[in-house]
């Protein structure tokens, strides 16, 4: 309760004295040095990322205690792959899932591609290719006879792709809510805010601060990349508790684990009894052949 009162009081001071708060942020920024390159992904002209992920709605069911984690994620995982070239604004996204939502008894040309991962077969349900302001989308559709095909649609868009949009496109599926989420952030103000948050954590939640600092010493390799463990970025919005392994150079999440859920309404917590995988990077490259965009 005392911590809550302190936090509410702090927020009141923030809104009352915002100019002073901005100056405080700049001061805090020099206190804590993030162990990853903040926004490092924007320094790369090319990015090729391939991720395995678990659908968020499945994690929500497991986090509520409605069912077990293994049962919840059955048929509820996907593979997403993105290529992005900032020179000319070239972008491609391929999304595969275990079990497409559309019902298919047969397939017409063009038949969707499949790939195998961990002994499971994934079917292509969406492909987006954008070159400058021209966008072509292929989407798995089904007719009244349950004959499925990849339906093609070409259009002009108003905004060219950038680094942030390329990464954001990976996390969004067919629903408004993201299918999954991983850490990536850019912008000087965001960096200042994040750096200052650790100083506030140090003052108000010392146990969590010590856990985060200890996690930063845990370095692993994911997809051949150097990472650091961050307990301050759970891989799920809305009460998720866990950690991510962040790429030291690119400043993006490469692997995320969920340890529990918190119900903001009741204040109750559900613990999984161990860290559960939410997503994992399978490929991380900063160079690739240009012909990946040459698909009719």
Secondary structure as UniProt FT lines:
FT   HELIX           2..16
FT   HELIX           18..29
FT   TURN            30..31
FT   TURN            38..39
FT   HELIX           40..43
FT   STRAND          46..54
FT   HELIX           56..63
FT   TURN            64..65
FT   HELIX           69..72
FT   TURN            73..75
FT   STRAND          77..85
FT   TURN            86..89
FT   STRAND          90..97
FT   STRAND          106..107
FT   STRAND          114..117
FT   TURN            118..119
FT   STRAND          120..131
FT   TURN            132..133
FT   STRAND          134..142
FT   TURN            144..145
FT   STRAND          147..156
FT   HELIX           163..171
FT   HELIX           188..204
FT   HELIX           206..215
FT   TURN            216..217
FT   STRAND          219..222
FT   TURN            223..224
FT   STRAND          225..230
FT   TURN            231..232
FT   TURN            237..239
FT   STRAND          240..247
FT   TURN            248..250
FT   STRAND          252..262
FT   TURN            264..266
FT   STRAND          269..285
FT   HELIX           290..293
//
